Amino acid sequence: MTGASTEERNAAAQERFGKNFDECDSMERIKVGGHIGGSRNITPGGEKERTVDDSKKSESSE
């Protein structure tokens, strides 16, 4: 699996559900992934755009 580290997934799962990522069911894991990755919107034209983490990424790259 690529993306977030085990520690990041466990921290997000603890924050949301009070348990480690490995203990979460499939729907909880999806929610943890969304929590880590942020929200996305799909425009009527099919374009995907981020809604949450853009500001964090632009601040860290400056």
N, CA, C and O of each residue as an XYZ file, in Angstrom:
248
protein
N       0.853     -1.181      0.000
C       0.000      0.000      0.000
C       0.895      1.239      0.000
O       1.843      1.316      0.781
N       0.610      2.178     -0.842
C       1.364      3.421     -0.852
C       0.555      4.500     -0.163
O      -0.619      4.310      0.156
N       1.197      5.632      0.063
C       0.471      6.728      0.695
C       0.911      6.936      2.121
O       2.106      6.988      2.409
N      -0.045      7.054      3.010
C       0.229      7.367      4.407
C       0.973      6.224      5.098
O       0.770      5.049      4.791
N       1.833      6.600      6.034
C       2.561      5.591      6.804
C       1.620      4.901      7.790
O       0.506      5.361      8.040
N       2.091      3.806      8.333
C       1.311      3.075      9.333
C       0.989      3.971     10.517
O      -0.119      3.935     11.052
N       1.964      4.774     10.920
C       1.755      5.669     12.060
C       0.667      6.697     11.766
O      -0.170      6.984     12.622
N       0.680      7.256     10.541
C      -0.344      8.236     10.160
C      -1.735      7.599     10.138
O      -2.701      8.188     10.624
N      -1.830      6.396      9.573
C      -3.127      5.707      9.532
C      -3.620      5.386     10.935
O      -4.798      5.575     11.241
N      -2.720      4.898     11.793
C      -3.116      4.576     13.164
C      -3.542      5.821     13.929
O      -4.516      5.782     14.681
N      -2.821      6.931     13.745
C      -3.174      8.170     14.446
C      -4.548      8.662     14.008
O      -5.353      9.077     14.842
N      -4.822      8.620     12.706
C      -6.124      9.064     12.204
C      -7.238      8.134     12.685
O      -8.322      8.598     13.039
N      -6.979      6.835     12.701
C      -7.987      5.877     13.177
C      -8.249      6.070     14.667
O      -9.394      5.982     15.111
N      -7.202      6.333     15.438
C      -7.377      6.592     16.871
C      -8.222      7.845     17.082
O      -9.109      7.870     17.934
N      -7.938      8.880     16.300
C      -8.677     10.141     16.417
C     -10.154      9.956     16.085
O     -11.022     10.485     16.779
N     -10.433      9.216     15.040
C     -11.822      9.068     14.590
C     -12.594      7.971     15.318
O     -13.769      8.149     15.640
N     -11.938      6.834     15.579
C     -12.667      5.660     16.071
C     -12.137      5.080     17.380
O     -12.746      4.166     17.935
N     -11.013      5.593     17.883
C     -10.468      5.101     19.140
C      -9.817      3.733     19.047
O      -9.733      3.015     20.044
N      -9.349      3.360     17.842
C      -8.662      2.076     17.669
C      -7.665      2.189     16.531
O      -7.711      3.142     15.753
N      -6.748      1.206     16.428
C      -5.751      1.209     15.365
C      -6.400      0.917     14.015
O      -7.483      0.336     13.938
N      -5.716      1.333     12.958
C      -6.213      1.149     11.597
C      -6.511     -0.315     11.303
O      -7.528     -0.623     10.682
N      -5.640     -1.222     11.739
C      -5.822     -2.657     11.476
C      -7.076     -3.223     12.130
O      -7.587     -4.255     11.696
N      -7.574     -2.563     13.162
C      -8.776     -3.022     13.861
C     -10.057     -2.482     13.230
O     -11.150     -2.915     13.596
N      -9.943     -1.553     12.296
C     -11.114     -0.928     11.672
C     -11.732     -1.853     10.632
O     -11.036     -2.649     10.001
N     -13.055     -1.740     10.457
C     -13.700     -2.474      9.371
C     -13.484     -1.705      8.064
O     -12.894     -0.625      8.071
N     -13.950     -2.249      6.967
C     -13.651     -1.658      5.662
C     -14.190     -0.235      5.510
O     -13.508      0.616      4.939
N     -15.383      0.037      6.000
C     -15.934      1.390      5.876
C     -15.159      2.382      6.746
O     -14.950      3.527      6.346
N     -14.738      1.949      7.921
C     -13.933      2.819      8.779
C     -12.588      3.120      8.119
O     -12.094      4.244      8.203
N     -11.997      2.123      7.466
C     -10.720      2.332      6.768
C     -10.877      3.356      5.647
O      -9.997      4.192      5.439
N     -11.983      3.293      4.933
C     -12.241      4.269      3.872
C     -12.328      5.668      4.467
O     -11.777      6.620      3.913
N     -13.021      5.790      5.595
C     -13.154      7.093      6.250
C     -11.812      7.606      6.752
O     -11.539      8.804      6.676
N     -10.970      6.710      7.265
C      -9.635      7.110      7.708
C      -8.832      7.622      6.515
O      -8.153      8.643      6.618
N      -8.905      6.922      5.392
C      -8.199      7.367      4.191
C      -8.664      8.730      3.724
O      -7.852      9.559      3.315
N      -9.957      8.969      3.780
C     -10.490     10.278      3.411
C     -10.060     11.352      4.378
O      -9.811     12.490      3.979
N      -9.970     11.004      5.640
C      -9.531     11.950      6.666
C      -8.084     12.360      6.412
O      -7.734     13.531      6.560
N      -7.251     11.410      6.036
C      -5.837     11.686      5.768
C      -5.689     12.463      4.463
O      -4.954     13.448      4.408
N      -6.380     12.026      3.418
C      -6.206     12.616      2.094
C      -6.992     13.877      1.843
O      -6.675     14.614      0.909
N      -7.991     14.152      2.630
C      -8.808     15.336      2.420
C      -9.957     15.057      1.477
O     -10.047     13.984      0.880
N     -10.813     16.015      1.353
C     -12.003     15.875      0.514
C     -11.703     16.283     -0.919
O     -10.812     17.094     -1.174
N     -12.442     15.723     -1.830
C     -12.322     16.081     -3.244
C     -13.713     16.278     -3.809
O     -14.661     15.597     -3.416
N     -13.823     17.199     -4.718
C     -15.073     17.412     -5.442
C     -14.851     17.063     -6.898
O     -13.759     17.258     -7.431
N     -15.870     16.553     -7.534
C     -15.824     16.317     -8.970
C     -16.778     17.310     -9.604
O     -17.974     17.313     -9.315
N     -16.234     18.157    -10.478
C     -17.037     19.192    -11.115
C     -17.951     18.571    -12.165
O     -17.742     17.423    -12.559
N     -18.958     19.308    -12.625
C     -19.851     18.768    -13.662
C     -19.111     18.309    -14.916
O     -19.586     17.420    -15.622
N     -17.958     18.903    -15.197
C     -17.176     18.502    -16.363
C     -16.307     17.284    -16.121
O     -15.581     16.856    -17.018
N     -16.369     16.713    -14.916
C     -15.590     15.525    -14.607
C     -14.222     15.816    -14.016
O     -13.465     14.891    -13.723
N     -13.894     17.101    -13.836
C     -12.614     17.476    -13.246
C     -12.638     17.205    -11.742
O     -13.652     17.438    -11.082
N     -11.533     16.718    -11.208
C     -11.431     16.498     -9.762
C     -10.670     17.668     -9.161
O      -9.656     18.108     -9.703
N     -11.166     18.167     -8.041
C     -10.452     19.236     -7.357
C     -10.454     18.966     -5.864
O     -11.412     18.428     -5.310
N      -9.362     19.351     -5.231
C      -9.236     19.145     -3.789
C      -9.905     20.300     -3.070
O      -9.947     21.421     -3.578
N     -10.434     20.016     -1.872
C     -11.117     21.072     -1.134
C     -10.510     21.353      0.227
O     -10.786     22.405      0.805
N      -9.685     20.445      0.767
C      -9.204     20.633      2.130
C      -7.705     20.888      2.186
O      -7.280     21.887      2.766
N      -6.901     20.024      1.606
C      -5.463     20.050      1.840
C      -4.682     20.974      0.917
O      -3.470     21.101      1.086
N      -5.320     21.624     -0.048
C      -4.590     22.511     -0.942
C      -3.842     23.588     -0.179
O      -2.682     23.864     -0.483
N      -4.481     24.198      0.802
C      -3.838     25.277      1.540
C      -2.625     24.768      2.310
O      -1.617     25.470      2.392
N      -2.698     23.569      2.872
C      -1.569     23.006      3.609
C      -0.398     22.748      2.676
O       0.746     23.047      3.018
N      -0.671     22.196      1.501
C       0.398     21.886      0.565
C       1.035     23.158      0.024
O       2.258     23.217     -0.111
N       0.242     24.176     -0.290
C       0.806     25.403     -0.833
C       1.623     26.133      0.223
O       2.627     26.764     -0.108
N       1.210     26.060      1.499
C       1.975     26.690      2.569
C       3.300     25.977      2.773
O       4.323     26.629      2.981
N       3.302     24.651      2.718
C       4.524     23.898      2.976
C       5.507     23.996      1.818
O       6.706     23.805      2.023
N       5.043     24.286      0.618
C       5.936     24.371     -0.528
C       6.514     25.764     -0.709
O       7.364     25.971     -1.575
N       6.074     26.714      0.086
C       6.592     28.078     -0.038
C       7.836     28.268      0.779
O       8.406     29.359      0.791
